[in-house]
């Protein structure tokens, strides 16, 4: 059993061990700091006379310490559990009257204090009758010893228990908050990816539809390319990370589809530099930019449409630069249109917060996109893959 489970597990056997460990440690603390230096070896001065040990022996000495410590721990348990499971929840609840709760707390401490006093006196009385002491201790000895337990030991054990309870409560609330954030992040990301898929497919199917209407012999080849793209979308894009090679291949297939559509009228340049092996990337981050370069650029050019795409891989960073010519009659920034780029911007902010750079600009002749994102190694864990069950959030006990 690891430490986390020992502290937070709500299994009955683990809870019992956790509480038993707490009270055993507290019992040892009482013996070392209170019982022995107060009653048997004053101030832990081992050189001073120890008449009780010499008279009754080590065995009886430890037996009496054990019995006294158990009795004290039982009293402390009554106080601690009353506060943890009755008083503290009432203080933390907004619907309970805290003045009444405070009165109950004072009454509880008073009852346990008085009860402990009578048990304290009774133990000395029995010890005297059994011959351990010649006479009952006077009030000058009894009151300070009894008062120390009330004024020091009671607050100490309660303070430890309440501090542990509140720290556990705070930690579990933090875990629950992180869980909610992770679930919200994953849900939002899935929505954005689900929007990218149909947006990409609708544009590609429109291209195929136009070729079929024209009875073009290139339609089968387009369908074959689309089949490869669909296979990628269905089997790969459900993963948070995909191989960079496959993402680039899908982009190449898409560009091939556009080449077939435009024929010799389109001047397109695609250059990939660097080694994409063993690199991972979030799927469908790049294709919306390529798609928009055709939708808002090449498709609106009356003559000589062109698209230039340069992809450079430098260690664990991807540099993506895309340019396409701009129709002379375009008056507003077409790069800002459509749900594709809006979604990819949101995804970039979710997946690469503070680690990516995106610059979209235009001039009189062209639209330009410059994107830089980090790449992940094939064995890296991406933030979207953070397990929601790293450690279960247990109930407070």
ABEGO torsion letter per residue (X at the ends): XBAAAAAABABAAAAAAAAAAAAAAAAAAAAAAAAAAAAABBGGBAABBBAAAAAAEAAAAAAAAAAAAAAAAAAAAAAAAAAAAAAAAAAABAABBAAAAAAAAAAAAAAAAAAAAAAAAAAAAAAAAAGABABBBBAAAAAAAAAAAAAAAAAAAAAAAAAAAAAAAAAAAAAAAAAAAAAAAAAAAAAAAAAAAAAAAAAAAAAAAAAAAAGBAAAAAAAAAAAAAAAAAAAAAABABBBAAAAAAAAAAAAAAAAAAAEAABBBBBBBBEBABGBBBBBGAAAAAAAAAAAABAAABABGBBBBBBBBBBEABBBBBBBBBBBAABABBAAABEAAAAAAAAAAAAABBGABBBBBBBBAABBBBBBBBBBBBAABBBAAABBAAABBBBBBX
